[in-house]
Amino acid sequence: MSFAHASALVWAALAIPIVIFYILKIRLRRVPVSTTLFWQQIFEEKKPRSIWEILRHLLSLLVQLAILALLVLALGEPFFKWEVLEAKRLVLVLDNSASMNADDVLPSRLAKAKEEALRVIDGLRFRDEMAIIAAGTEPQVFCGLTGHQRTLRKAVDDIPATDGPSRVKQAVELARNLLVTHKNRRVIVLTDGGFDDADALAKADDVEVVPVGKRTGNVGITRFQTRRSLIDPVGYEILAEVTNASDDPVECRLEIDLNNEVVDVVPLKLAAGGTHHQVFEKTSTDGGRIVARLNRADALPADNQAWAILPRREVRPVTLVTKGNLFLEKVFEANAGVKLSVAKTAPKAAPPAGTLTVYHRDAPEKLPTGPVLVIQPSQASELWEVGETLQNPIVTQQDKDSPLMANVRLDNVLMPEAKKLKPKGSPKVLASAVSGDPLYLAYERPEGKVLVLTVDLDKGDLPLQTAFPIMVANALGWFAGTKGELREASATGSVAEWDVPPGNAASYTLHAPGGRATPLPAQSARATIGPLDRCGIWTIDHSAGQGGEAKPDFELACNLANRQESDLRPPKDWATHRGIEQAGFGGRPLWYILIIAAWALVATEWYLYQRRWIS
């Protein structure tokens, strides 16, 4: 036997005063009485036995010394060598991914797993140590290796519920790294098996898997995105996917609304294990939050609802400088995102910020700042020189990868008397004739983007083709930039980035669904958001200073979008729980048993004293 604190044994010196107090003769106090008749009678009936009296005092002394010895040994924290050699090093991996929020076992799979985790902690033996790792969204160590059970219990209680994907395999690798230098090591995993290769992990020699949950069917929204239409200026598209992760067919209803206004309602009939895909084409100039809901309640609410952010189509001011062209006026007037003004001569003042200036034929040599569209230029400018006329050019080369040419075909369009241009600089040629002459050019200049189309709209048939309004819509989108047109909904567990507005000294705060607020780093050009661990709308707002009101600056939709997390059925041939060894009372440290024995002796001495067996 060894002692962790051998210096505590000096408290054994207290035995000396205890023995002294028992050896010292107690001086009796003399008290006068009227008669000794009754005392004499008691003395005759029960005569003292000298040997028993000595044993009574000796027994009391021995009990007191035994109590002291037990307490002193407990202070020294004695232990055996085998306790150190056989001490275990355990890592408890608790899966807190989205599927663990299912309530097929009450109150939830996660709560059930925590109960099992506390049972494992209670079964630790003296000298055993354990660490706690959460395996949802991203592996996180909640408690390092320790044998303090209260600390371990608190770490288990602190593990939150998340809507993130399972990261059990990564958490097990982290656990193995924590135990790489230890013997008698083992990893205990509490999970429902909603990840790849769960069976293989359960068969590993150093892993003990504790299954949680039942085989439960579930229907969820596994994909939900929205974007603005590339053709229709007020249109947008919604992509929805619903998956039936159950063994039986299911009937339900998918409801979609924009800003609490119903957009569409679709009845669904899903076969066992079936999936429904659908693209909805809708129109609206307003942006906002699009929400999809399933009207079917099941064990996992997180995937019964999905969110998306639809950017608002801002009305763009357009100034058309022309001496008269009905086609140009009508193609811009037909666009609901355009506020058109027509002028016969170019305005002398600089155009307001954000205004698109369109020149038909008469373009100035010095183009104004901001976006500019030039159609059929008649004279040279700082960006090109005008050559002779191309009689009947045929488009043979077209940049199909450019967003300006999306859904556009010009190979069958008549373009008589198009102007031959000699571009300056290095523009991007979007369409060119068989002779190699450019017909459609794009310039990226610091003062603003420039598009040049050399076609004569009055003599060709381009205005009569469906390609013409598409080209104009593409041009408007290109000038506006893709920013804000597509705000992709993120999946839980992912990380997003947000460009902080330049020149703004405000402090920004990230708000998660449910109200959790996180300050973003100050003086940063780009803020990192995530990992996203909750489904819903994440927002960023700022305060202009002390007392300033919070204003929304950015919104991001986050959905579960994970078929594995939506599938609450455990893998086939899922490993059965082999059981975890419980130490019980025998796993208590020796000092704990010594203290219990000391208390037992105190109770025994009190009982013997009350019975007058010792004095």
C-alpha positions as CSV (number, residue, x, y, z in Angstrom):
1,M,0.0,0.0,0.0
2,S,1.2,3.5,-0.8
3,F,-0.1,6.9,0.3
4,A,-0.7,9.9,-1.9
5,H,-0.2,12.3,1.0
6,A,2.2,10.5,3.4
7,S,2.7,13.7,5.4
8,A,-0.9,13.5,6.7
9,L,0.2,10.6,8.9
10,V,1.7,13.0,11.4
11,W,-1.9,13.5,12.6
12,A,-1.5,10.1,14.3
13,A,0.3,12.1,17.1
14,L,-3.1,13.0,18.4
15,A,-3.2,9.5,19.9
16,I,-0.9,10.8,22.6
17,P,-3.3,13.3,24.2
18,I,-6.1,10.8,23.8
19,V,-4.2,8.2,25.9
20,I,-3.2,10.8,28.4
21,F,-6.8,11.8,29.0
22,Y,-7.7,8.2,29.7
23,I,-4.7,7.6,32.0
24,L,-5.3,10.7,34.2
25,K,-7.3,10.0,37.3
26,I,-10.5,11.9,37.5
27,R,-10.8,13.9,40.8
28,L,-14.2,13.2,42.4
29,R,-16.1,16.1,43.9
30,R,-17.1,15.7,47.5
31,V,-20.8,16.4,48.2
32,P,-22.4,16.2,51.7
33,V,-25.6,14.0,51.8
34,S,-28.1,13.4,54.6
35,T,-27.7,9.6,54.7
36,T,-25.9,6.8,52.8
37,L,-28.6,4.3,53.4
38,F,-29.9,4.2,49.9
39,W,-26.4,4.3,48.4
40,Q,-25.4,1.3,50.5
41,Q,-28.4,-0.6,49.3
42,I,-27.5,-0.1,45.7
43,F,-23.9,-1.0,46.4
44,E,-25.1,-4.3,48.0
45,E,-27.4,-5.2,45.0
46,K,-24.8,-4.5,42.3
47,K,-21.3,-4.8,43.5
48,P,-18.6,-3.4,41.1
49,R,-16.4,-5.8,39.3
50,S,-12.9,-4.3,39.1
51,I,-11.8,-6.3,36.0
52,W,-14.9,-5.3,33.9
53,E,-14.4,-1.7,34.9
54,I,-10.9,-1.8,33.6
55,L,-12.0,-3.4,30.3
56,R,-14.8,-0.9,29.9
57,H,-12.3,1.9,30.0
58,L,-9.8,0.0,27.8
59,L,-12.5,-0.7,25.2
60,S,-13.5,3.0,25.0
61,L,-9.8,3.9,24.5
62,L,-9.3,1.4,21.8
63,V,-12.4,2.6,19.9
64,Q,-11.2,6.2,20.1
65,L,-7.8,5.2,18.8
66,A,-9.3,3.2,16.0
67,I,-11.4,6.1,14.9
68,L,-8.3,8.3,14.9
69,A,-6.4,5.7,12.9
70,L,-9.1,5.5,10.3
71,L,-9.3,9.3,9.8
72,V,-5.5,9.6,9.6
73,L,-5.2,6.9,7.0
74,A,-8.0,8.5,5.0
75,L,-6.2,11.8,5.1
76,G,-3.1,10.1,3.6
77,E,-5.3,8.8,0.7
78,P,-3.9,5.2,0.6
79,F,-4.0,3.2,-2.6
80,F,-2.8,-0.1,-4.0
81,K,-0.3,-0.5,-6.8
82,W,-2.9,-2.5,-8.8
83,E,-5.3,0.4,-8.8
84,V,-2.7,2.5,-10.7
85,L,-1.8,-0.3,-13.1
86,E,-5.4,-1.1,-13.9
87,A,-6.7,2.5,-14.1
88,K,-8.7,3.1,-17.3
89,R,-8.6,6.1,-19.6
90,L,-12.0,6.7,-21.2
91,V,-13.4,9.2,-23.7
92,L,-17.1,9.6,-23.8
93,V,-18.3,10.8,-27.3
94,L,-21.9,12.1,-27.1
95,D,-23.6,12.6,-30.5
96,N,-25.6,15.9,-30.3
97,S,-26.5,16.2,-34.0
98,A,-29.9,17.0,-35.4
99,S,-31.3,13.4,-35.4
100,M,-30.6,13.2,-31.6
101,N,-33.4,15.7,-31.1
102,A,-35.9,13.1,-32.2
103,D,-38.5,12.3,-29.5
104,D,-39.2,8.7,-30.4
105,V,-37.7,8.0,-27.0
106,L,-38.9,10.4,-24.3
107,P,-38.0,13.1,-23.7
108,S,-35.5,12.9,-26.6
109,R,-32.7,10.8,-27.9
110,L,-30.2,13.4,-26.6
111,A,-31.7,13.4,-23.1
112,K,-31.6,9.6,-23.1
113,A,-28.0,9.6,-24.2
114,K,-27.2,12.0,-21.4
115,E,-28.8,9.7,-18.8
116,E,-26.6,6.8,-20.1
117,A,-23.6,9.1,-19.9
118,L,-24.2,9.9,-16.3
119,R,-24.6,6.2,-15.6
120,V,-21.2,5.6,-17.1
121,I,-19.7,8.4,-15.1
122,D,-21.1,6.9,-11.9
123,G,-19.4,3.6,-12.7
124,L,-15.9,5.1,-12.8
125,R,-13.5,3.5,-10.4
126,F,-10.9,5.3,-8.3
127,R,-8.0,6.4,-10.5
128,D,-10.1,6.1,-13.7
129,E,-10.2,9.2,-15.8
130,M,-12.6,10.3,-18.5
131,A,-13.0,13.1,-21.1
132,I,-16.2,14.3,-22.7
133,I,-16.5,15.2,-26.5
134,A,-19.6,16.4,-28.3
135,A,-19.9,15.1,-31.9
136,G,-22.5,17.4,-33.5
137,T,-21.8,20.1,-36.0
138,E,-18.1,19.9,-35.2
139,P,-16.2,17.9,-32.6
140,Q,-15.7,19.8,-29.3
141,V,-14.0,18.8,-26.1
142,F,-16.2,19.8,-23.2
143,C,-14.0,18.3,-20.5
144,G,-10.4,16.9,-20.6
145,L,-9.3,13.8,-18.8
146,T,-10.3,13.9,-15.2
147,G,-11.6,11.6,-12.5
148,H,-13.7,14.3,-10.8
149,Q,-17.2,13.1,-11.3
150,R,-18.9,16.4,-10.6
151,T,-16.9,18.1,-13.3
152,L,-17.8,15.3,-15.7
153,R,-21.5,15.5,-14.9
154,K,-21.5,19.3,-15.5
155,A,-19.8,18.8,-18.8
156,V,-22.5,16.3,-19.9
157,D,-25.2,18.7,-18.8
158,D,-23.6,21.6,-20.7
159,I,-23.7,19.8,-24.1
160,P,-26.4,21.7,-26.1
161,A,-28.8,20.3,-28.6
162,T,-27.9,21.3,-32.2
163,D,-29.4,21.0,-35.7
164,G,-25.9,20.2,-37.2
165,P,-24.8,17.0,-38.9
166,S,-23.1,14.2,-37.0
167,R,-19.4,14.2,-36.8
168,V,-19.0,11.0,-34.8
169,K,-16.1,9.6,-36.9
170,Q,-14.1,12.8,-36.5
171,A,-14.9,12.9,-32.8
172,V,-13.6,9.3,-32.4
173,E,-10.4,10.3,-34.1
174,L,-10.0,13.2,-31.7
175,A,-10.7,10.8,-28.8
176,R,-8.0,8.4,-30.0
177,N,-5.5,11.3,-30.2
178,L,-6.3,12.2,-26.6
179,L,-5.6,8.6,-25.5
180,V,-2.7,7.8,-27.7
181,T,-0.2,7.8,-24.8
182,H,-2.4,5.8,-22.3
183,K,-2.9,2.1,-21.7
184,N,-6.3,0.6,-20.8
185,R,-7.9,3.1,-23.1
186,R,-11.4,3.0,-24.6
187,V,-13.8,5.2,-26.5
188,I,-17.5,5.1,-25.6
189,V,-19.9,6.5,-28.2
190,L,-23.5,7.4,-27.5
191,T,-25.2,7.8,-30.9
192,D,-28.2,6.8,-33.0
193,G,-25.9,5.7,-35.9
194,G,-26.9,8.5,-38.4
195,F,-23.6,8.7,-40.2
196,D,-21.5,6.7,-42.8
197,D,-19.7,3.5,-41.8
198,A,-21.5,3.3,-38.4
199,D,-21.3,-0.5,-38.5
200,A,-17.6,-0.5,-39.1
201,L,-17.1,1.9,-36.2
202,A,-19.1,-0.3,-33.8
203,K,-16.8,-3.2,-34.6
204,A,-13.6,-1.4,-33.7
205,D,-11.7,-3.0,-30.8
206,D,-11.2,0.2,-28.9
207,V,-14.7,1.6,-29.4
208,E,-17.9,0.7,-27.4
209,V,-21.0,1.9,-29.1
210,V,-24.2,2.5,-27.1
211,P,-27.2,2.7,-29.5
212,V,-29.8,5.4,-28.7
213,G,-33.3,5.6,-30.3
214,K,-35.7,3.3,-32.1
215,R,-36.4,2.6,-35.8
216,T,-38.6,5.5,-36.6
217,G,-40.0,6.8,-39.9
218,N,-39.6,10.5,-40.8
219,V,-40.5,12.9,-43.6
220,G,-38.4,16.0,-44.1
221,I,-37.5,18.8,-46.5
222,T,-34.0,17.8,-47.6
223,R,-33.4,20.7,-50.1
224,F,-34.8,24.2,-50.4
225,Q,-33.3,27.0,-52.4
226,T,-34.5,30.1,-54.3
227,R,-33.0,32.4,-56.9
228,R,-34.1,35.3,-59.1
229,S,-35.0,34.4,-62.7
230,L,-32.3,35.0,-65.3
231,I,-35.0,35.9,-67.9
232,D,-38.0,37.4,-66.1
233,P,-37.1,40.6,-64.3
234,V,-39.7,40.0,-61.6
235,G,-39.6,36.2,-61.6
236,Y,-38.0,33.8,-59.2
237,E,-37.6,30.1,-58.9
238,I,-37.9,27.8,-55.8
239,L,-36.3,24.4,-55.7
240,A,-37.8,22.0,-53.1
241,E,-37.0,18.4,-52.3
242,V,-39.0,16.3,-49.8
243,T,-37.8,12.8,-48.7
244,N,-39.7,10.0,-47.1
245,A,-37.2,8.3,-44.8
246,S,-39.6,5.6,-43.6
247,D,-40.7,2.0,-44.5
248,D,-44.3,3.0,-45.4
249,P,-45.8,5.3,-48.0
250,V,-46.8,8.7,-46.7
251,E,-49.3,11.4,-47.8
252,C,-48.6,15.0,-46.7
253,R,-48.9,18.6,-47.9
254,L,-46.1,21.0,-48.7
255,E,-47.0,24.7,-48.1
256,I,-44.8,27.6,-49.3
257,D,-45.3,31.2,-48.4
258,L,-43.5,34.5,-49.0
259,N,-43.7,37.0,-46.1
260,N,-46.6,35.1,-44.6
261,E,-48.5,35.2,-47.9
262,V,-49.3,31.8,-49.4
263,V,-47.4,31.1,-52.6
264,D,-48.3,27.5,-53.3
265,V,-49.7,24.4,-51.7
266,V,-48.8,20.9,-53.1
267,P,-50.2,17.6,-52.0
268,L,-47.6,14.9,-51.9
269,K,-47.8,11.1,-52.1
270,L,-44.4,9.6,-51.3
271,A,-43.5,5.9,-51.6
272,A,-41.4,4.2,-48.9
273,G,-38.0,5.8,-49.2
274,G,-39.2,8.0,-52.0
275,T,-38.2,11.6,-52.9
276,H,-40.2,14.4,-54.5
277,H,-38.4,17.2,-56.5
278,Q,-40.2,20.2,-57.8
279,V,-39.2,23.7,-59.2
280,F,-41.8,26.4,-58.6
281,E,-41.7,29.5,-60.9
282,K,-43.2,32.6,-59.3
283,T,-43.1,36.4,-59.7
284,S,-42.6,39.2,-57.3
285,T,-40.5,42.3,-57.2
286,D,-40.5,42.2,-53.4
287,G,-38.0,40.2,-51.5
288,G,-38.3,38.6,-48.2
289,R,-38.4,35.3,-46.4
290,I,-39.7,32.2,-48.1
291,V,-40.8,29.5,-45.8
292,A,-41.7,25.9,-46.7
293,R,-43.7,23.7,-44.2
294,L,-44.8,20.1,-44.1
295,N,-48.2,19.6,-42.4
296,R,-47.2,16.2,-41.1
297,A,-46.0,16.0,-37.5
298,D,-43.3,13.4,-36.8
299,A,-40.4,12.7,-34.4
300,L,-38.0,15.3,-35.8
301,P,-39.4,18.8,-36.2
302,A,-36.2,20.4,-37.5
303,D,-36.7,19.2,-41.1
304,N,-40.4,19.9,-41.3
305,Q,-39.7,23.5,-42.1
306,A,-37.1,25.2,-44.4
307,W,-36.2,28.9,-45.1
308,A,-34.8,30.9,-48.0
309,I,-34.0,34.5,-48.6
310,L,-35.4,36.1,-51.8
311,P,-33.5,39.3,-52.7
312,R,-35.6,42.3,-53.6
313,R,-35.4,43.5,-57.2
314,E,-34.4,47.1,-56.9
315,V,-35.8,49.5,-59.6
316,R,-32.9,50.7,-61.7
317,P,-33.0,54.1,-63.3
318,V,-32.2,54.0,-67.1
319,T,-31.6,57.0,-69.3
320,L,-32.1,56.3,-73.0
321,V,-30.5,58.8,-75.3
322,T,-32.0,58.3,-78.8
323,K,-33.6,60.2,-81.6
324,G,-36.3,57.6,-81.7
325,N,-36.4,53.8,-81.6
326,L,-39.6,52.1,-80.6
327,F,-38.0,48.7,-79.9
328,L,-35.5,50.1,-77.4
329,E,-38.2,52.1,-75.5
330,K,-40.6,49.1,-75.3
331,V,-38.0,46.6,-74.2
332,F,-37.0,48.8,-71.3
333,E,-40.6,49.8,-70.5
334,A,-41.6,46.1,-70.3
335,N,-39.0,45.5,-67.6
336,A,-40.7,46.0,-64.2
337,G,-37.3,46.6,-62.6
338,V,-36.5,49.6,-64.8
339,K,-37.5,53.3,-64.4
340,L,-37.0,54.7,-67.9
341,S,-36.4,58.2,-69.0
342,V,-35.9,59.1,-72.7
343,A,-33.8,62.1,-74.0
344,K,-32.9,63.1,-77.5
345,T,-29.5,64.5,-76.5
346,A,-27.1,63.4,-73.9
347,P,-27.4,65.2,-70.6
348,K,-24.5,67.5,-69.8
349,A,-24.5,66.7,-66.0
350,A,-23.0,63.5,-64.8
351,P,-25.6,60.7,-64.3
352,P,-26.8,60.0,-60.8
353,A,-25.1,57.1,-59.0
354,G,-26.6,53.7,-60.1
355,T,-28.1,55.1,-63.4
356,L,-27.6,53.1,-66.6
357,T,-27.0,55.3,-69.6
358,V,-28.0,53.9,-73.0
359,Y,-26.7,55.5,-76.2
360,H,-28.4,54.7,-79.5
361,R,-26.0,55.7,-82.3
362,D,-24.8,59.0,-80.9
363,A,-22.3,58.1,-78.2
364,P,-19.9,60.8,-76.9
365,E,-16.2,60.3,-77.3
366,K,-15.7,60.5,-73.6
367,L,-18.1,58.1,-72.0
368,P,-19.7,59.2,-68.6
369,T,-18.9,57.4,-65.4
370,G,-21.2,54.5,-64.3
371,P,-22.7,51.7,-66.4
372,V,-23.0,52.5,-70.1
373,L,-24.7,50.6,-73.0
374,V,-24.0,51.7,-76.5
375,I,-26.0,50.3,-79.5
376,Q,-24.9,50.9,-83.1
377,P,-22.2,53.5,-82.4
378,S,-21.7,55.9,-85.2
379,Q,-18.5,57.6,-84.2
380,A,-15.2,56.7,-82.4
381,S,-14.7,56.9,-78.6
382,E,-12.0,56.4,-76.1
383,L,-12.7,52.6,-76.2
384,W,-13.0,51.9,-79.9
385,E,-12.7,53.2,-83.4
386,V,-15.4,52.8,-86.0
387,G,-14.6,51.3,-89.4
388,E,-16.6,50.4,-92.5
389,T,-20.0,48.7,-92.5
390,L,-20.4,44.9,-92.4
391,Q,-23.1,44.1,-94.9
392,N,-24.5,40.8,-93.7
393,P,-22.4,39.5,-90.8
394,I,-23.2,36.0,-89.5
395,V,-22.5,35.2,-85.9
396,T,-20.2,32.1,-85.7
397,Q,-18.6,32.5,-82.3
398,Q,-20.5,33.1,-79.1
399,D,-19.3,33.1,-75.5
400,K,-21.7,30.6,-74.0
401,D,-20.1,30.8,-70.6
402,S,-20.8,34.5,-70.1
403,P,-23.9,35.4,-68.1
404,L,-24.5,38.1,-70.7
405,M,-25.2,35.3,-73.3
406,A,-27.3,33.0,-71.1
407,N,-30.3,31.6,-73.1
408,V,-29.3,33.6,-76.1
409,R,-28.6,32.4,-79.7
410,L,-27.6,34.8,-82.4
411,D,-26.5,32.4,-85.2
412,N,-29.8,32.7,-87.0
413,V,-30.2,36.5,-86.5
414,L,-30.0,38.9,-89.5
415,M,-27.7,41.9,-88.8
416,P,-27.3,43.9,-92.0
417,E,-25.1,47.0,-91.9
418,A,-23.5,46.3,-88.5
419,K,-20.6,48.6,-87.7
420,K,-17.1,47.3,-87.8
421,L,-15.3,48.2,-84.6
422,K,-11.6,48.3,-83.7
423,P,-11.6,48.0,-80.0
424,K,-9.0,49.6,-77.8
425,G,-7.7,47.8,-74.7
426,S,-8.7,44.2,-74.0
427,P,-12.5,43.9,-74.0
428,K,-14.3,40.6,-73.7
429,V,-15.8,39.6,-77.1
430,L,-19.2,38.1,-76.5
431,A,-20.2,37.5,-80.2
432,S,-18.2,37.8,-83.4
433,A,-18.8,37.4,-87.1
434,V,-17.3,34.8,-89.4
435,S,-14.7,37.4,-90.4
436,G,-13.6,37.7,-86.8
437,D,-15.0,41.2,-86.3
438,P,-16.6,41.7,-82.9
439,L,-20.3,42.4,-82.8
440,Y,-20.9,42.4,-79.0
441,L,-18.3,43.6,-76.5
442,A,-18.0,44.0,-72.8
443,Y,-15.5,46.4,-71.0
444,E,-14.6,46.2,-67.3
445,R,-13.4,49.7,-66.5
446,P,-12.9,51.3,-63.1
447,E,-15.4,54.1,-63.9
448,G,-18.1,51.6,-64.7
449,K,-18.9,48.7,-67.0
450,V,-19.6,49.2,-70.7
451,L,-21.4,47.1,-73.3
452,V,-21.3,47.7,-77.0
453,L,-23.6,46.2,-79.6
454,T,-22.9,47.1,-83.2
455,V,-26.2,45.9,-84.7
456,D,-28.6,48.2,-86.6
457,L,-31.9,47.6,-84.9
458,D,-33.9,49.4,-87.6
459,K,-32.7,47.1,-90.5
460,G,-32.1,43.8,-88.7
461,D,-34.6,41.3,-87.2
462,L,-32.9,41.1,-83.8
463,P,-35.7,43.2,-82.1
464,L,-38.2,40.7,-83.4
465,Q,-36.3,37.7,-81.9
466,T,-36.9,36.4,-78.4
467,A,-33.1,36.8,-77.9
468,F,-33.4,40.6,-77.7
469,P,-35.4,41.1,-74.5
470,I,-33.2,38.3,-73.0
471,M,-30.1,40.1,-73.9
472,V,-31.4,43.3,-72.3
473,A,-32.4,41.5,-69.1
474,N,-28.9,39.8,-69.0
475,A,-27.3,43.2,-69.5
476,L,-29.3,44.7,-66.7
477,G,-28.3,41.9,-64.4
478,W,-24.7,42.2,-65.4
479,F,-24.6,45.9,-64.7
480,A,-26.3,45.4,-61.4
481,G,-23.8,42.6,-60.5
482,T,-24.7,39.1,-59.2
483,K,-24.5,40.4,-55.6
484,G,-27.9,40.1,-54.0
485,E,-29.5,38.1,-56.8
486,L,-28.8,34.7,-55.3
487,R,-28.5,34.3,-51.6
488,E,-28.0,30.6,-51.2
489,A,-29.5,28.9,-48.1
490,S,-26.8,27.2,-46.1
491,A,-26.9,23.8,-44.6
492,T,-26.3,23.3,-40.9
493,G,-22.7,22.7,-40.1
494,S,-21.4,24.9,-42.9
495,V,-19.6,28.2,-42.6
496,A,-20.6,31.4,-44.4
497,E,-18.9,34.7,-45.0
498,W,-20.2,38.3,-45.0
499,D,-18.5,41.3,-46.5
500,V,-18.6,44.1,-43.9
501,P,-19.6,47.4,-45.5
502,P,-16.4,49.5,-46.0
503,G,-16.0,52.7,-44.0
504,N,-18.5,51.7,-41.3
505,A,-17.2,51.9,-37.7
506,A,-20.3,50.3,-36.2
507,S,-20.1,47.2,-34.1
508,Y,-21.9,44.2,-35.6
509,T,-23.7,41.3,-33.8
510,L,-24.7,37.9,-35.1
511,H,-28.0,36.6,-33.9
512,A,-28.7,32.9,-34.2
513,P,-32.2,31.4,-34.3
514,G,-33.4,31.2,-30.7
515,G,-31.8,34.5,-29.7
516,R,-28.2,33.6,-29.1
517,A,-26.1,36.8,-29.8
518,T,-22.4,36.8,-30.8
519,P,-20.4,40.0,-31.3
520,L,-18.4,39.9,-34.6
521,P,-14.7,41.0,-34.7
522,A,-14.3,44.7,-35.1
523,Q,-12.3,46.2,-37.9
524,S,-12.6,43.2,-40.1
525,A,-13.4,43.4,-43.9
526,R,-15.0,40.0,-43.9
527,A,-16.8,38.3,-41.1
528,T,-17.0,34.5,-40.7
529,I,-20.4,33.2,-39.7
530,G,-20.6,29.7,-38.2
531,P,-20.4,26.8,-38.0
532,L,-24.1,27.2,-38.3
533,D,-25.7,24.9,-35.8
534,R,-29.4,25.9,-35.8
535,C,-32.1,25.9,-38.4
536,G,-33.8,29.2,-39.2
537,I,-32.8,32.7,-40.1
538,W,-29.4,34.1,-38.9
539,T,-29.2,37.9,-38.9
540,I,-26.5,40.5,-38.5
541,D,-27.3,43.9,-37.2
542,H,-25.3,46.9,-36.0
543,S,-25.5,49.7,-33.6
544,A,-24.2,53.2,-34.6
545,G,-23.0,53.9,-31.1
546,Q,-24.1,54.1,-27.6
547,G,-27.9,54.3,-27.5
548,G,-28.2,53.5,-31.2
549,E,-31.0,51.2,-32.3
550,A,-30.1,47.9,-33.9
551,K,-30.7,47.7,-37.6
552,P,-30.8,44.5,-39.7
553,D,-27.9,44.4,-42.2
554,F,-27.8,40.8,-43.4
555,E,-30.0,37.7,-43.3
556,L,-28.9,34.1,-44.0
557,A,-31.2,31.1,-44.2
558,C,-30.0,27.8,-42.7
559,N,-31.7,24.5,-43.2
560,L,-31.1,20.9,-42.1
561,A,-30.7,19.7,-45.7
562,N,-29.2,16.4,-44.7
563,R,-30.8,13.1,-45.7
564,Q,-28.7,11.2,-43.1
565,E,-30.0,13.3,-40.2
566,S,-33.5,13.1,-41.5
567,D,-33.4,9.3,-41.6
568,L,-34.1,8.2,-38.1
569,R,-33.8,4.5,-38.9
570,P,-30.6,3.0,-37.5
571,P,-28.3,1.1,-39.9
572,K,-29.0,-2.5,-40.8
573,D,-27.3,-5.0,-38.5
574,W,-26.7,-2.2,-36.0
575,A,-24.4,-3.3,-33.2
576,T,-26.0,-4.4,-30.0
577,H,-24.8,-2.8,-26.8
578,R,-22.3,-5.1,-25.1
579,G,-22.6,-3.4,-21.8
580,I,-20.2,-1.1,-19.9
581,E,-18.5,-2.4,-16.7
582,Q,-19.9,-0.7,-13.6
583,A,-17.5,-0.4,-10.7
584,G,-20.2,0.1,-8.0
585,F,-19.3,0.6,-4.4
586,G,-16.1,-1.5,-4.9
587,G,-14.8,1.2,-7.2
588,R,-14.7,3.8,-4.4
589,P,-11.3,5.0,-3.2
590,L,-9.9,3.4,-0.1
591,W,-10.1,6.7,1.9
592,Y,-13.8,6.8,1.2
593,I,-14.2,3.3,2.7
594,L,-12.0,4.4,5.7
595,I,-14.2,7.4,6.4
596,I,-17.3,5.2,6.3
597,A,-15.7,2.8,8.7
598,A,-14.8,5.7,11.0
599,W,-18.4,6.9,11.1
600,A,-19.5,3.4,11.8
601,L,-17.2,3.2,14.8
602,V,-18.5,6.5,16.1
603,A,-22.0,5.2,15.8
604,T,-21.0,2.0,17.6
605,E,-19.3,3.8,20.4
606,W,-22.3,6.0,20.9
607,Y,-24.6,3.0,21.0
608,L,-22.3,1.2,23.5
609,Y,-22.1,4.3,25.7
610,Q,-25.9,4.6,25.7
611,R,-26.1,1.0,26.7
612,R,-23.6,1.6,29.5
613,W,-21.3,-1.0,28.0
614,I,-18.4,1.4,27.9
615,S,-17.8,4.6,29.8
